[in-house]
Amino acid sequence: MGHPDRPLWSSSARELSLAYAGGLSPIDVMTATLARIEEVNPQLNAIVTLDEAGAIASAEASAWRWKAGRSIGPLDGVPVTIKDNILAGGLRATWGSRLYRDFVPDTDETPVARLREAGAAILGKTNVPEFTVHGFTDNELFGVTGNPWNPALTPGGSSGGAVAAVASGMGALALGTDGGGSIRRPAGHTGLVGFKPSRAMVPRDQGFPAILHNFEVAGPIARGVDDVIAAMDIIAGANWSRGASEPAVRRPRIAYAPTFSGAPVDPLIRDRVDRTVAEARSLGLNVELVLPFDLADPLSQVWPIISQTGVAWLLASMPDWKEKVSPAIAEMAAAGDRHTARDYLGALDTIAAMERTFGGFFARYDFLITPTTAAMPWPAQQSYPSDIDGHAVGPRGHAVFTPFANALGLPAISLPCRIEEDGMPVGVQIVAAQDRDHSLLSFAREFESRLFLHRWPRAFGWNDQR
């Protein structure tokens, strides 16, 4: 019947499903969740379009199904948010840009449709940076999103609104996207579990134009691995079903790269991830230190070509874009216009060569462990940290560990390290070979309770810090 010693909004999707089966009403959970949103969203600016009427109607329908013994799955009646670059029929979808200020799609993008079919109660849309191409969350439509652990700091991006919602109890799950780390890095900054599936693992169509080639995928954000798996069981397609029978990795061969080619890493992050690896070894896991690690180096030269060209291509069909986009997006478009077809094809050829290199790497190792981010959260309105551990860095300095998984189509997950009572969250990333999503999630679930720990932010949580 739920958890009388805890607020209903703090329950995980798995806990809610069990409680609904025991008689708890999804209507009560929705009432508590909407009250929670009213309380904390003004401080965080995570949810930018709230569908209160639709969420209540979904909860009422779910309550009827549970009472009649006709529930339609583990997410039936679970409150879920949708990132504002994913289309949900009847809900405004702005992509964080004034160009789409009034756009309301008629249909759901595939993963949203699957969530609805599974009975999930969709609360609304979460904030993003314009066109989801930045690592912080701010735009000229809705403004800046704060980190629940410290609202003056960023939750990262581009799924900043999504993680801020889940970390503060405004929904048990969030559907986000990851084009270069946009699920994993924000999850790392807010103490959550963020999963980037393999390429084509979650079908997508009827959405916004693809400006990052085929790098961006949709995936879930939650407070625990079980909820991520439950969401994947619903939003994923045939490749997920085929992989369900893959055997678990009994004695995984694990590589640990604490940095990529000597890139600076915040000392706190380095320490926490080192401790996590040491604890893994104490549990008998075979973790090999790999230094130097330079396999991802070629990507730093070609990533701007992909992203800048994508933005320029998108805006080329919009004659009035110059008056409606931010200066940062205008600069990206100008840079993209200077790239040639030869540049773009050369970038894709570089990535193809990287695929062969990493294919050899994952023939030797089952998993690669890295920090999720190189920097701790920085001021919320600042686009990136200008230095890390006393070293000047550029716009992607904080993001060195995540984009290779997107370019190569690999599954990757961020998990929260154990931290001191008042410490800010630190994430550790684990990456596997393409289509080894089940193996990766099975490993994460097996070791979640022993190596990782979800904690509520003091100002936006409750007193049982579990």
Buried (B, 14 or more C-beta within 10 A) or exposed (E): EBBEEBBBBBBBBBBBBBBBEEEBBBBBBBBBBBEBBEBBBEBBBBBBBBBEEBBBEBBBBBBEBBEEEEBBBBBBBBBBBBBBBBBBBEBBBBBBBBBBEEEBBEBBBBBBBBBBEBBBBBBBBBBBBBBBBBBBBBBBBBEBBBBBBBBEBBBBBBBBBBBBBBBBBBBBBBBBBBBBBBBBBBBBBBBBBBBBBBBBBBBBEBBBEBBBBEBBBBBBBBBBBBBBBBBBBBBBBEBBEEBEEEEEBEEBBBBBBBBBBEBBBBEBBBEBBBBBBEBBEEEEBEBEEBEEBEBBBBBBEBBBBBBBBBBBBBBEEEEEBEEBBBEBBBEBBEBBBEBEEEBBEBBEEBBEEBEEEBEEBBEEBBBBBBBBBBBBBBEBEEBBBEEBBEEEBEBBBBBBBBBBBBBBBBBBBBBBBBBEEEBBBBBBBBBBBBBBBBBBBBBBBBBBEEBBBBBBBBEBBBEEEE
